[in-house]
């Protein structure tokens, strides 16, 4: 997963020009399969990349060099499902780490407030019986976050310090799996 924190959004990934570096990164990384690229307003020239083998990296020179900023608590082969750059602070980002391949059925959501130097796991209030799939920040309301696990959608009004379930507002006939695309459309209509 790549959060091009200044480039084009996911609809533009196939277009030439603006997103060439992001596309090349997604296709060329031998150490893990990068599976998404999206535009984010913050982190101007400092994209974060998450891989399917448990690494989070940041570049500060347009992709020439990458620095591993993976939180120590992320185990090898954890899948970084998505990284969301903060919309209001250029040093804030959020990550959803999925540990299903490790037979660990727990959610893992992380926040950095210093550009990836340190990360805090932000799971307080989220049920521990499902893996993390996505985390999104509302583009208009600071500190309003949405997170999706395999069974529920969660909301935080304090930048992830505490979470509440949105289950009572979900229709039971709908699929329980919450993926990145669903969360994106819920937080910011395209």
Secondary structure, DSSP 8 states (H G I E B T S, - for coil): -EEESSS--GGGTTSSSTTHHHHHHHHH-TTS----EEE-SSSTT--EEE-TTS-EEE-SSTTSS-EE---TTS-TT-EEEEEEE-SS-TT-EEEEEE-GGGT----EEEEESSTTSS-EE--TTS-SSS-EEEEEE-SSSTT-EEEEESS-EEEESSTTSS-EE-GGGS-TTS-S---HHHHHHHHS--
